[in-house]
Amino acid sequence: MIRAEVLKRIQEDPLFDIIVIGGGATGIGSALEASLRGYRTLLVDRADFTKGTSSRSTKLVHGGVRYLAQGDIFLVFEALRERGYLKRNAPHLVRDQMFIIPNYKWWEGPFYTIGLKFYDLMSGFLSFGRSFYVSGKRIRTIMPGIQDKKLIGGVVYHDGQFDDSRLAMDLLHSLFENDGLAINYFPVRKILKDSTGIVNGIMAEDKLTGKQYNLFSSSVINATGVWADDILKMDYSGIRKLIRPSQGVHLVLDKKFLPGDYALMIPRTDDGRVLFAIPWHDHIVVGTTDTPLDHAPEEPKAVEEEINFILSTAGRYFTLVPGRKDVLSVFAGLRPLAAPEKDNSKTKEISRSHKIFVSPSKLITITGGKWTTYRKMAEDAINKAAKISKLKKVKSISKKYKISGYTNDFCESDHLSVYGARRRDIIALTEKDPTLGEKLHPDLNYIKAEIVWSCRNEMVVKLEDVLARRTRALFLNAYVTRKIMPIVAEITAKELGWTEEKKKDEIRALDELIRNYLLE
């Protein structure tokens, strides 16, 4: 994954079978699906991979318990099946996570137990484990941070937990291993068409140099999530909006607020949503909200109402009540929900199912969905692209494809396990230079070698890329990120050949961004 090599290759041969626009879960998945079938594939993204939405998830690989309550059986069944495939194909990244739904009323125990038994049944042979009822006494033991006043009991069930950006990186490594190409900071400026008005490529610009490229393909897939309408307008300015963005906010707290290995699921908040408190990289992620938006900002920011809602709701269920001063980082993400035919401000009622739209010019747009179902979305998108572009029909193999970095030989307590089989490459750097084994900060597990390895192997362009998505420092602790920023900038500058002025510019830019993650 060397950016200069990608540029060289697309200049030498600008003709592809499929070009995918958008470097989030759906776009990366679609590009990998295409390359696995032997199609010459290129993925482009206007910023960094997963910057827009796919790095800001609730960190769950799940069937969607609340969708089951809404009666969306097909969506839950599909997600449970995909959840199983993903854990099987990337066990170093997708972990079994046990959740507790606390019961404070007598009827909640049998109600949730029956519902979750059905959830288990739907997962079939891909089940993560069976749900079961536990007493209040048992819950106090296994989840000591929970509010136990009037606690009757609870239901334990299984779902998946993962690191979204690290999964994206391994999917990109897989893409390159299958002769596909991807490049970041490469925005599309124009949709190209032939003399009959059919899409046959894109004109894109390298943000680093300003150079523009005409790239041609049999099919173009718009997988830009909440920004899909922007690409559609390049195709046809009069098209109606396909996307209704919704903002979800998460707060990150110290592990002391929910000690142990269990996650908490609050099945019904004041606004009718579900709230999760999930162990993640030795911290607790609490969220999320569901706020409808009229437009999709490039860098979404939490509003006070969302922050206060999460803190007040969590405070009713935690023994140790969190306040603003306890929030280590706050991050907001946008959901690319498929817009309803009729205007509706209640985004929790908009379907999370994905949809594929083919314009008269044969531009393919895929919308909706979530990380858990990225593979199925990709399979459907490439099936459609192959059909309308008359590409050679090739059967999908992604259900059983072991994602790059695959290994069963890992220790969950070792934070380097998220690199899977590449963990040994990072360890090798520390053996060659012991100083690279030093922690960046006592409050985070990241070591200097991870920065070096990512700069050399994962198409890092900005300081933000390293601290927000190659590592997750910014999402875990924005205050600590500000402290380690100069150290990481020094390492990154050395690896990428930055001038002193460039290094200072990157520090200033990241410092400005960090403000969005702090409650000051």
C-alpha positions as CSV (number, residue, x, y, z in Angstrom):
1,M,0.0,0.0,0.0
2,I,2.4,2.6,-1.3
3,R,0.7,5.7,-2.6
4,A,3.4,6.7,-5.1
5,E,3.2,3.2,-6.6
6,V,-0.5,3.5,-7.1
7,L,-0.1,6.8,-8.9
8,K,2.5,5.3,-11.1
9,R,0.3,2.3,-12.0
10,I,-2.8,4.4,-12.8
11,Q,-0.8,6.7,-15.0
12,E,0.7,3.7,-16.9
13,D,-2.7,2.1,-17.4
14,P,-5.8,4.2,-16.6
15,L,-8.3,1.6,-17.8
16,F,-10.3,-0.5,-15.3
17,D,-13.2,-2.8,-15.1
18,I,-14.7,-1.2,-12.0
19,I,-14.0,2.1,-10.3
20,V,-15.4,2.6,-6.8
21,I,-15.8,6.0,-5.3
22,G,-15.7,6.1,-1.5
23,G,-13.2,4.6,1.0
24,G,-15.6,3.6,3.7
25,A,-17.0,0.2,4.7
26,T,-19.2,-0.2,1.6
27,G,-16.7,1.2,-0.9
28,I,-13.7,-0.8,0.4
29,G,-15.8,-4.0,0.6
30,S,-17.1,-3.4,-3.0
31,A,-13.6,-2.9,-4.3
32,L,-12.3,-6.1,-2.6
33,E,-15.3,-8.1,-3.9
34,A,-14.5,-6.9,-7.4
35,S,-10.8,-7.7,-7.1
36,L,-11.6,-11.2,-5.7
37,R,-13.6,-11.9,-8.9
38,G,-10.6,-10.9,-11.0
39,Y,-11.9,-7.5,-12.2
40,R,-9.3,-4.8,-12.5
41,T,-10.4,-2.5,-9.7
42,L,-9.6,1.0,-8.4
43,L,-10.9,2.6,-5.3
44,V,-10.7,6.4,-4.7
45,D,-11.5,8.5,-1.7
46,R,-11.6,12.3,-1.4
47,A,-10.0,12.2,2.1
48,D,-8.5,9.4,4.1
49,F,-10.0,5.9,4.2
50,T,-12.9,5.6,6.7
51,K,-12.6,9.3,7.7
52,G,-16.1,10.2,7.0
53,T,-18.3,7.7,8.8
54,S,-16.8,4.2,8.9
55,S,-14.3,5.0,11.7
56,R,-17.0,6.4,13.9
57,S,-19.3,3.4,14.5
58,T,-20.5,2.0,17.8
59,K,-17.8,-0.7,17.3
60,L,-20.3,-3.5,17.0
61,V,-20.7,-6.4,14.6
62,H,-24.3,-7.2,15.4
63,G,-27.6,-8.5,14.2
64,G,-29.5,-5.5,15.6
65,V,-31.6,-6.4,18.6
66,R,-33.7,-3.3,18.3
67,Y,-34.5,-4.1,14.6
68,L,-35.9,-7.4,15.9
69,A,-38.2,-5.5,18.2
70,Q,-39.3,-3.4,15.2
71,G,-40.2,-6.5,13.3
72,D,-37.5,-6.2,10.6
73,I,-36.8,-9.9,10.6
74,F,-35.1,-10.1,7.2
75,L,-32.6,-7.3,8.2
76,V,-31.7,-9.1,11.5
77,F,-31.4,-12.5,9.8
78,E,-29.0,-11.1,7.1
79,A,-26.9,-9.2,9.7
80,L,-26.6,-12.2,12.0
81,R,-25.4,-14.3,9.1
82,E,-22.9,-11.6,8.0
83,R,-21.8,-11.2,11.6
84,G,-20.8,-14.9,11.6
85,Y,-19.0,-14.7,8.3
86,L,-17.0,-11.7,9.5
87,K,-15.9,-13.3,12.7
88,R,-14.9,-16.5,10.9
89,N,-12.9,-14.5,8.3
90,A,-11.2,-12.0,10.7
91,P,-11.0,-13.5,14.1
92,H,-8.2,-11.2,15.1
93,L,-10.5,-8.2,14.8
94,V,-14.0,-9.5,15.5
95,R,-14.5,-10.7,19.1
96,D,-17.4,-12.3,20.9
97,Q,-18.8,-9.7,23.3
98,M,-21.2,-10.6,26.1
99,F,-23.9,-8.0,26.8
100,I,-26.2,-7.6,29.8
101,I,-29.7,-6.2,29.5
102,P,-30.6,-5.3,33.2
103,N,-34.1,-5.8,34.4
104,Y,-35.7,-3.4,36.9
105,K,-39.3,-4.5,36.3
106,W,-40.7,-8.1,36.8
107,W,-41.9,-8.5,33.2
108,E,-38.6,-7.5,31.5
109,G,-36.9,-10.8,32.3
110,P,-39.2,-13.1,30.4
111,F,-39.8,-10.5,27.7
112,Y,-36.1,-10.1,26.8
113,T,-35.3,-13.7,27.4
114,I,-37.9,-14.9,24.9
115,G,-36.8,-12.2,22.3
116,L,-33.2,-13.1,22.6
117,K,-33.8,-16.8,22.4
118,F,-35.3,-16.0,19.0
119,Y,-32.3,-13.9,18.2
120,D,-30.1,-16.9,19.0
121,L,-32.2,-19.2,16.8
122,M,-31.9,-16.9,13.8
123,S,-28.1,-16.9,14.0
124,G,-28.1,-20.7,13.5
125,F,-24.8,-22.4,13.0
126,L,-23.1,-19.0,13.0
127,S,-24.1,-18.3,16.6
128,F,-21.7,-16.5,18.9
129,G,-23.3,-18.2,22.0
130,R,-26.6,-18.7,23.7
131,S,-28.4,-16.0,25.7
132,F,-29.5,-16.8,29.3
133,Y,-31.2,-15.2,32.3
134,V,-29.1,-14.2,35.3
135,S,-30.0,-13.1,38.8
136,G,-29.5,-9.6,40.2
137,K,-26.9,-11.0,42.6
138,R,-24.9,-12.5,39.7
139,I,-25.0,-9.3,37.7
140,R,-23.6,-7.4,40.7
141,T,-20.7,-9.8,40.6
142,I,-19.9,-9.7,36.9
143,M,-20.7,-6.1,36.3
144,P,-19.7,-4.2,39.5
145,G,-20.3,-0.8,37.9
146,I,-24.0,-1.2,37.3
147,Q,-26.6,0.6,39.3
148,D,-28.1,-2.1,41.5
149,K,-31.0,-0.2,43.1
150,K,-34.2,-2.2,42.4
151,L,-32.2,-4.5,40.1
152,I,-34.1,-7.8,39.7
153,G,-31.9,-9.6,37.2
154,G,-31.0,-9.5,33.6
155,V,-30.4,-11.3,30.3
156,V,-27.0,-12.0,28.9
157,Y,-26.6,-12.3,25.1
158,H,-23.8,-12.4,22.6
159,D,-22.8,-10.1,19.8
160,G,-19.6,-9.0,18.1
161,Q,-17.2,-6.1,18.9
162,F,-14.5,-4.9,16.6
163,D,-12.1,-2.0,15.6
164,D,-13.7,-0.5,12.5
165,S,-10.7,1.4,11.0
166,R,-8.3,-1.5,11.6
167,L,-10.8,-3.8,9.8
168,A,-10.8,-1.3,6.9
169,M,-7.0,-1.4,6.7
170,D,-7.0,-5.2,6.5
171,L,-9.6,-5.1,3.8
172,L,-7.4,-2.7,1.9
173,H,-4.4,-4.9,2.3
174,S,-6.6,-7.8,0.9
175,L,-7.5,-5.6,-2.0
176,F,-3.9,-5.0,-2.9
177,E,-3.0,-8.6,-2.4
178,N,-5.6,-9.4,-5.1
179,D,-4.2,-6.8,-7.6
180,G,-6.7,-4.1,-6.8
181,L,-5.7,-0.5,-6.2
182,A,-6.8,2.2,-3.8
183,I,-5.8,5.8,-3.2
184,N,-6.8,8.4,-0.6
185,Y,-7.0,12.2,-0.9
186,F,-8.1,11.7,-4.5
187,P,-11.5,13.5,-4.9
188,V,-13.7,13.0,-8.0
189,R,-14.2,16.2,-9.9
190,K,-16.3,14.9,-12.8
191,I,-18.1,11.9,-14.0
192,L,-17.0,11.0,-17.5
193,K,-19.5,9.7,-20.1
194,D,-19.2,8.4,-23.6
195,S,-21.0,9.9,-26.7
196,T,-24.2,8.1,-25.8
197,G,-24.3,9.5,-22.2
198,I,-23.2,6.3,-20.5
199,V,-20.8,6.6,-17.6
200,N,-17.3,5.4,-18.6
201,G,-15.0,6.8,-15.9
202,I,-14.1,9.6,-13.6
203,M,-11.9,12.7,-13.6
204,A,-10.1,12.9,-10.2
205,E,-7.6,15.1,-8.7
206,D,-4.6,14.3,-6.5
207,K,-5.0,16.6,-3.5
208,L,-1.3,16.5,-2.8
209,T,-0.2,17.8,-6.2
210,G,-3.3,19.2,-7.8
211,K,-2.7,17.0,-10.8
212,Q,-5.9,15.7,-12.5
213,Y,-6.4,12.2,-14.0
214,N,-8.9,10.8,-16.5
215,L,-9.6,7.2,-15.5
216,F,-11.8,4.9,-17.5
217,S,-13.9,1.9,-16.5
218,S,-16.7,-0.4,-17.6
219,S,-18.6,0.5,-14.4
220,V,-18.5,3.2,-11.7
221,I,-19.9,2.6,-8.3
222,N,-20.9,5.5,-6.0
223,A,-20.3,4.2,-2.4
224,T,-19.8,7.6,-0.8
225,G,-22.3,7.1,2.1
226,V,-23.8,10.4,3.3
227,W,-22.2,12.2,0.4
228,A,-23.7,10.0,-2.3
229,D,-26.0,12.8,-3.5
230,D,-22.9,14.9,-4.3
231,I,-21.7,12.4,-6.8
232,L,-25.2,11.9,-8.1
233,K,-25.4,15.6,-8.9
234,M,-22.3,15.3,-11.0
235,D,-24.2,12.7,-13.1
236,Y,-27.6,14.5,-13.1
237,S,-28.2,17.8,-11.3
238,G,-32.0,17.3,-11.1
239,I,-32.1,14.1,-9.2
240,R,-34.0,13.8,-5.9
241,K,-32.0,13.2,-2.7
242,L,-31.3,9.5,-1.9
243,I,-29.7,10.1,1.5
244,R,-31.1,11.2,4.8
245,P,-28.1,11.7,7.1
246,S,-28.4,11.0,10.8
247,Q,-25.8,11.8,13.4
248,G,-24.8,9.5,16.2
249,V,-22.6,10.6,19.1
250,H,-20.4,8.5,21.4
251,L,-18.6,9.4,24.6
252,V,-15.4,7.6,25.7
253,L,-14.9,7.0,29.4
254,D,-12.3,5.4,31.7
255,K,-12.8,1.7,32.3
256,K,-13.5,2.4,36.0
257,F,-17.1,3.3,35.0
258,L,-17.9,-0.2,33.9
259,P,-15.2,-2.7,35.2
260,G,-15.1,-6.2,33.8
261,D,-15.6,-7.7,30.4
262,Y,-19.3,-7.3,29.9
263,A,-21.0,-4.7,27.9
264,L,-24.3,-3.0,28.9
265,M,-27.3,-2.6,26.7
266,I,-30.1,-0.2,27.7
267,P,-33.0,-1.4,25.5
268,R,-35.2,1.7,25.6
269,T,-34.0,5.2,26.4
270,D,-36.2,8.3,26.7
271,D,-36.2,8.9,23.0
272,G,-37.0,5.2,22.2
273,R,-33.4,4.3,21.1
274,V,-31.0,1.7,22.4
275,L,-27.9,2.9,24.4
276,F,-24.7,0.8,24.6
277,A,-21.8,0.9,27.0
278,I,-19.0,-1.2,25.5
279,P,-15.5,-2.2,26.6
280,W,-13.1,-1.1,23.8
281,H,-9.3,-0.9,23.9
282,D,-9.4,-0.7,27.7
283,H,-11.9,2.1,27.7
284,I,-15.7,2.4,27.6
285,V,-17.6,3.7,24.6
286,V,-21.1,4.9,25.4
287,G,-23.7,5.8,22.8
288,T,-25.4,6.5,20.6
289,T,-27.8,9.3,19.7
290,D,-29.9,9.6,16.6
291,T,-30.2,13.2,15.4
292,P,-31.6,13.9,11.9
293,L,-29.5,16.4,9.8
294,D,-30.3,18.3,6.6
295,H,-26.7,18.1,5.3
296,A,-23.6,16.1,6.0
297,P,-20.6,18.1,7.3
298,E,-17.2,16.7,6.6
299,E,-16.2,16.8,10.3
300,P,-19.4,16.3,12.3
301,K,-19.5,17.7,15.9
302,A,-21.5,16.6,18.9
303,V,-24.0,19.1,20.1
304,E,-24.7,19.8,23.8
305,E,-28.1,18.1,23.7
306,E,-26.6,14.8,22.5
307,I,-23.8,14.9,25.1
308,N,-26.2,15.7,28.0
309,F,-28.5,12.9,26.8
310,I,-25.8,10.3,26.9
311,L,-24.4,11.4,30.3
312,S,-27.8,11.6,31.9
313,T,-28.9,8.2,30.6
314,A,-25.6,6.5,31.5
315,G,-25.8,8.1,34.9
316,R,-29.0,6.3,35.8
317,Y,-27.4,2.9,35.1
318,F,-23.8,3.4,36.4
319,T,-22.9,3.3,40.1
320,L,-20.2,5.9,39.4
321,V,-22.1,8.8,37.6
322,P,-20.0,10.3,34.7
323,G,-19.8,14.0,34.3
324,R,-18.4,16.2,31.5
325,K,-14.9,16.2,33.2
326,D,-14.8,12.4,32.9
327,V,-15.2,12.3,29.1
328,L,-11.9,11.5,27.5
329,S,-13.1,11.9,24.0
330,V,-16.4,12.5,22.1
331,F,-16.8,11.6,18.5
332,A,-19.7,12.0,16.1
333,G,-20.5,9.9,13.1
334,L,-23.0,10.2,10.3
335,R,-25.3,7.3,9.2
336,P,-26.0,7.2,5.4
337,L,-29.7,6.2,5.7
338,A,-31.7,5.7,2.6
339,A,-34.1,8.6,2.5
340,P,-37.8,7.7,2.7
341,E,-40.2,8.5,-0.1
342,K,-42.1,10.9,2.2
343,D,-40.3,13.3,4.6
344,N,-39.9,11.9,8.1
345,S,-37.7,13.4,10.8
346,K,-37.7,10.2,12.8
347,T,-34.5,8.6,11.5
348,K,-34.8,5.6,13.8
349,E,-37.8,4.6,11.6
350,I,-35.8,4.8,8.3
351,S,-34.7,1.5,7.1
352,R,-31.1,0.4,7.7
353,S,-31.4,-2.0,4.7
354,H,-29.2,-1.1,1.8
355,K,-30.5,-0.1,-1.6
356,I,-28.9,0.0,-5.0
357,F,-29.9,2.7,-7.5
358,V,-28.9,2.7,-11.2
359,S,-29.2,6.0,-13.0
360,P,-30.0,6.3,-16.7
361,S,-26.3,6.8,-17.3
362,K,-25.6,3.4,-15.6
363,L,-23.9,5.0,-12.6
364,I,-24.4,2.6,-9.7
365,T,-25.2,4.1,-6.3
366,I,-25.4,2.0,-3.1
367,T,-26.9,3.5,0.0
368,G,-27.9,2.5,3.6
369,G,-26.6,-0.5,5.4
370,K,-24.0,-0.8,8.2
371,W,-20.5,-2.2,8.9
372,T,-21.9,-5.7,9.8
373,T,-23.5,-6.2,6.4
374,Y,-20.7,-4.5,4.3
375,R,-19.8,-7.8,2.6
376,K,-23.4,-8.5,1.4
377,M,-23.7,-4.9,0.2
378,A,-20.5,-5.3,-1.7
379,E,-21.6,-8.6,-3.2
380,D,-24.9,-7.1,-4.4
381,A,-23.2,-4.0,-5.8
382,I,-20.7,-6.0,-7.8
383,N,-23.4,-8.4,-9.1
384,K,-25.2,-5.3,-10.4
385,A,-22.1,-3.8,-11.9
386,A,-21.1,-7.0,-13.7
387,K,-24.6,-7.5,-15.1
388,I,-25.2,-4.0,-16.5
389,S,-21.6,-3.6,-17.8
390,K,-21.6,-7.1,-19.2
391,L,-18.4,-8.1,-17.4
392,K,-17.5,-11.8,-17.3
393,K,-19.7,-13.5,-14.7
394,V,-17.7,-14.7,-11.7
395,K,-19.1,-16.3,-8.6
396,S,-18.5,-14.5,-5.3
397,I,-16.0,-16.1,-2.9
398,S,-16.0,-13.5,-0.1
399,K,-18.1,-15.5,2.3
400,K,-15.2,-17.8,2.9
401,Y,-12.3,-15.4,2.1
402,K,-9.8,-15.0,5.0
403,I,-9.2,-11.3,5.3
404,S,-5.5,-10.2,5.2
405,G,-3.9,-10.5,8.6
406,Y,-6.0,-13.5,9.5
407,T,-4.8,-15.6,12.4
408,N,-6.2,-17.6,15.3
409,D,-2.9,-17.2,17.1
410,F,-3.5,-14.0,19.2
411,C,-4.0,-12.9,22.7
412,E,-6.9,-10.5,23.3
413,S,-5.0,-8.8,26.2
414,D,-2.2,-7.8,23.7
415,H,-3.3,-4.6,21.9
416,L,-1.1,-5.6,18.9
417,S,-3.5,-8.4,18.2
418,V,-5.5,-6.1,16.0
419,Y,-2.7,-6.3,13.5
420,G,-3.3,-10.1,13.3
421,A,-0.5,-11.9,11.5
422,R,1.3,-8.6,11.0
423,R,1.9,-8.3,14.7
424,R,5.2,-10.0,14.2
425,D,6.3,-7.4,11.7
426,I,5.8,-4.7,14.3
427,I,7.6,-6.7,16.9
428,A,10.5,-7.1,14.5
429,L,10.9,-3.3,14.3
430,T,11.2,-3.2,18.1
431,E,13.9,-6.0,18.0
432,K,15.9,-4.0,15.5
433,D,15.5,-0.7,17.4
434,P,14.4,-1.2,21.1
435,T,13.4,2.5,21.4
436,L,10.5,1.7,19.0
437,G,9.0,-0.5,21.7
438,E,8.4,2.5,24.0
439,K,4.9,3.5,24.8
440,L,3.7,6.9,23.4
441,H,2.0,7.6,26.7
442,P,1.3,5.6,29.9
443,D,-2.5,6.0,29.5
444,L,-2.5,4.4,26.0
445,N,-1.0,1.1,24.9
446,Y,0.4,2.3,21.5
447,I,4.1,2.0,20.9
448,K,6.3,4.0,18.5
449,A,6.8,1.0,16.2
450,E,3.1,1.1,15.2
451,I,3.6,4.6,13.9
452,V,6.6,3.6,11.9
453,W,4.9,0.5,10.5
454,S,1.8,2.4,9.4
455,C,3.7,5.2,7.7
456,R,5.6,2.6,5.7
457,N,2.7,0.3,4.9
458,E,-0.7,2.0,5.2
459,M,-0.7,5.1,2.9
460,V,-0.4,7.7,5.7
461,V,-0.7,11.2,4.3
462,K,-1.5,13.4,7.4
463,L,-0.7,13.3,11.1
464,E,-4.5,12.9,11.6
465,D,-4.4,9.6,9.7
466,V,-2.0,8.1,12.2
467,L,-3.6,9.2,15.4
468,A,-7.3,8.9,14.4
469,R,-7.4,5.8,12.2
470,R,-4.2,3.8,12.0
471,T,-4.1,4.0,15.7
472,R,-7.3,5.0,17.6
473,A,-5.6,7.5,20.0
474,L,-7.8,10.5,19.1
475,F,-11.0,8.4,19.6
476,L,-9.8,7.0,23.0
477,N,-8.3,10.0,24.6
478,A,-8.2,13.4,22.9
479,Y,-6.3,15.0,25.9
480,V,-3.5,12.4,25.7
481,T,-3.5,12.7,21.9
482,R,-2.7,16.4,22.2
483,K,0.2,15.5,24.5
484,I,1.7,12.8,22.2
485,M,1.2,14.8,19.0
486,P,4.7,16.2,18.8
487,I,6.3,12.8,19.4
488,V,4.2,11.2,16.7
489,A,4.7,14.1,14.3
490,E,8.5,13.7,14.7
491,I,8.3,10.0,13.8
492,T,5.9,10.6,10.9
493,A,8.0,13.5,9.5
494,K,11.1,11.3,9.5
495,E,9.3,8.4,7.7
496,L,7.5,10.6,5.1
497,G,10.3,13.1,4.6
498,W,8.4,16.1,5.8
499,T,10.1,19.5,6.1
500,E,10.1,21.3,9.4
501,E,7.4,23.6,8.1
502,K,5.2,20.8,6.9
503,K,5.5,19.1,10.3
504,K,4.4,22.3,12.1
505,D,1.5,22.6,9.7
506,E,0.3,19.1,10.4
507,I,0.5,19.7,14.2
508,R,-1.5,22.9,13.9
509,A,-4.1,21.2,11.7
510,L,-4.5,18.2,14.1
511,D,-4.6,20.5,17.2
512,E,-7.5,22.3,15.6
513,L,-9.3,19.0,14.9
514,I,-8.8,17.7,18.4
515,R,-11.0,20.5,19.7
516,N,-14.0,18.7,18.2
517,Y,-13.2,15.7,20.4
518,L,-12.9,17.6,23.7
519,L,-15.5,18.8,26.1
520,E,-13.9,22.1,27.0
